[in-house]
């Protein structure tokens, strides 16, 4: 009798316990590119590359989940997404660890699922990459809001005795989305803003006294800077970016504007950088666009979908008052995306990129035709 009662008690309590779910995560990108490099033909070369390989695990236990992922890029192993997440309700969650914080629409897309194959050059120059931080997110049917406190990326790579006092920052993203339905009608208007202090530099005289903004030409087969601004005597950077997503059936527009101001020491004039991008997307085979509530973005199309994307990006890292000429980049692109299934994606991207007004470099125009086969599990 007692044994039966104990067995029943164990069974009852066992039913209340959530199950631990563990699954592998992996990513493989394979690129090939033909490049007309103009005046930079010594560095920008045709060829093949495997620019991103990742492997890791994702686990879920009730309201708790975690992701641990490491990547290899050209033979170098680096930490990628590594964070713990707690869901407080269907509309609220928090996460802490190493991830790309929510700053603008592009931050919602993973690096391998950028609509235009490569992220807009303006986003690369003026937005965020991986940071070590803690973030809270609320998302209901009409509103998305996030707040993140973070330290600089180097705090994940180096001990405190190497970095010195770490650079820190705060960023928030707020989006109003009055329309998103199953017929592909989406309207989302938002703004992100933040503050961050100067960055780590291996030169002790520049350590946490400099902020560097840059973008490369839009290919991963060769990594060559198209523009670069090294802002010395930096105290902190203030930034904001409004965003817009508008979709009607199989047509979609996505865009952002960027404004960054770096305040400096010793009464030096502030550096101001700016940029913008616009992307027109259309599904030529498949169902209409859908909205992803969790990350406030256009959902990744289903397997079997074919898509065309026409994009333009502008980024200006020249600041007359600060007397810094990092360069002006214009990028025009046309991309074909074929979502073969939910795990395999084939892309073809053609682009023309102009880089001008750069200290130490002549103006240049680069044309690139590239393709990518990628697998993401």
C-alpha positions, -999 to 999 in steps of 0.1 A, spaced: 0 0 0 28 25 10 48 15 -21 18 21 -43 13 56 -28 49 64 -33 48 53 -69 17 75 -75 34 105 -58 65 101 -80 43 98 -111 23 130 -102 54 150 -95 71 136 -126 42 150 -147 49 185 -134 85 185 -144 93 199 -178 114 179 -202 149 188 -211 151 193 -249 186 194 -266 192 198 -303 223 205 -324 227 238 -343 250 242 -373 258 265 -402 279 262 -433 284 290 -459 302 283 -492 309 313 -515 323 320 -549 329 355 -564 340 372 -596 353 407 -588 362 437 -609 383 455 -583 392 487 -601 422 503 -584 422 478 -555 429 447 -576 459 437 -555 437 430 -525 402 422 -539 406 389 -556 382 364 -573 379 330 -557 361 306 -534 357 307 -496 340 290 -467 336 322 -447 315 309 -419 312 274 -402 294 271 -369 284 243 -346 268 242 -312 238 231 -292 205 247 -281 187 235 -250 153 242 -235 139 233 -200 106 248 -193 108 286 -194 146 284 -196 166 280 -228 203 284 -238 224 285 -269 261 278 -272 276 282 -306 312 285 -318 323 295 -353 353 291 -376 361 318 -400 391 313 -423 407 289 -398 401 311 -367 377 298 -340 356 325 -323 326 325 -299 293 333 -315 258 332 -300 263 321 -263 234 331 -240 208 320 -215 171 331 -220 142 331 -196 106 334 -209 84 352 -183 53 351 -205 44 346 -241 52 383 -246 82 389 -223 117 374 -221 152 383 -210 185 369 -221 221 374 -210 253 364 -227 271 371 -260 248 381 -288 239 409 -312 217 433 -293 185 448 -307 196 480 -325 175 485 -356 158 461 -380 190 445 -393 199 433 -358 169 410 -359 183 390 -388 212 366 -383 243 372 -403 236 344 -427 200 354 -433 204 390 -442 179 398 -470 205 411 -494 230 382 -487 254 407 -471 243 433 -446 239 469 -459 272 487 -458 256 515 -438 246 489 -411 281 474 -410 297 509 -406 272 524 -381 254 496 -362 263 469 -337 280 435 -338 283 409 -310 284 423 -275 284 408 -240 252 420 -223 218 415 -207 186 423 -226 149 425 -218 123 422 -245 85 428 -246 65 421 -277 27 421 -280 5 424 -311 11 461 -316 44 469 -298 79 457 -296 104 471 -270 139 461 -259 165 474 -235 200 461 -233 231 469 -212 263 456 -226 301 457 -225 324 458 -255 331 427 -276 367 424 -264 354 416 -229 345 382 -243 379 377 -259 403 391 -233 408 392 -195 402 424 -176 439 429 -170 444 431 -208 414 453 -216 416 477 -187 383 493 -178 359 479 -203 338 499 -227 301 498 -218 269 509 -233 231 509 -234 207 505 -263 170 503 -268 147 495 -298 110 505 -299 87 495 -327 50 502 -333 34 476 -356 -3 483 -361 -6 459 -390 6 424 -396 -17 397 -409 -16 363 -427 -21 379 -462 13 396 -462 2 431 -450 27 445 -426 34 479 -413 61 484 -386 76 518 -376 104 520 -351 134 538 -337 165 526 -318 190 546 -298 220 541 -276 251 553 -259 285 536 -257 320 545 -245 353 542 -264 366 508 -274 396 486 -265 428 492 -285 460 472 -281 479 505 -282 479 517 -246 478 553 -256 446 547 -276 430 521 -253 394 533 -246 402 566 -262 393 557 -298 362 545 -317 366 529 -351 338 528 -377 343 509 -409 327 488 -437 343 464 -462 334 458 -498 303 435 -499 319 401 -503 334 376 -478 357 360 -504 381 390 -498 379 413 -468 390 448 -478 379 480 -461 359 503 -483 357 531 -457 372 535 -422 371 563 -397 395 562 -367 382 587 -342 408 595 -316 403 612 -282 368 596 -282 347 598 -250 314 582 -260 292 577 -291 255 586 -292 235 569 -320 200 564 -333 183 547 -362 147 550 -373 133 520 -393 104 511 -415 89 478 -427 60 479 -451 46 449 -469 17 442 -492 12 406 -502 44 395 -521 60 429 -520 80 443 -491 101 474 -483 126 476 -455 148 506 -446 167 524 -420 185 558 -415 216 560 -392 231 589 -372 262 585 -351 280 613 -331 312 607 -313 320 633 -286 357 638 -280 382 649 -253 404 680 -253 377 702 -268 380 685 -302 350 688 -325 326 659 -324 327 633 -353 294 628 -371 287 599 -394 254 590 -412 239 565 -436 208 548 -449 196 518 -468 165 507 -486 155 472 -498 126 463 -521 118 426 -519 94 406 -540 84 369 -538 83 355 -574 73 320 -562 58 312 -528 34 325 -502 31 362 -491 55 377 -465 48 371 -428 58 389 -396 81 374 -369 66 387 -336 95 375 -314 122 396 -331 100 421 -349 112 414 -385 99 400 -417 98 362 -412 122 340 -432 103 327 -462 93 290 -462 111 263 -482 104 265 -520 102 303 -520 120 323 -547 127 360 -540 143 390 -557 157 419 -537 168 453 -550 189 473 -526 207 506 -521 230 516 -492 247 549 -485 272 555 -457 292 587 -450 322 585 -426 335 620 -435 332 647 -408 343 681 -419 344 697 -385 363 668 -370 386 667 -401 383 630 -405 378 615 -439 368 579 -435 351 578 -469 317 577 -486 303 544 -499 274 538 -522 263 502 -528 237 491 -554 227 454 -554 203 429 -569 199 395 -552 182 363 -560 173 341 -530 161 305 -535 150 289 -502 154 253 -514 139 240 -482 138 251 -446 175 244 -441 192 251 -475 194 284 -492 210 294 -526 218 330 -534 232 350 -563 242 386 -557 253 413 -582 265 446 -569 283 478 -578 300 497 -550 317 531 -551 341 543 -525 353 579 -525 367 608 -505 390 586 -484 422 598 -469 451 579 -484 430 562 -511 418 572 -546 382 569 -555 372 534 -567 343 514 -582 340 477 -575 317 453 -594 310 419 -578 291 388 -589 289 362 -563 269 331 -553 264 313 -520 251 279 -509 243 277 -473 230 252 -448 216 261 -415 202 237 -390 
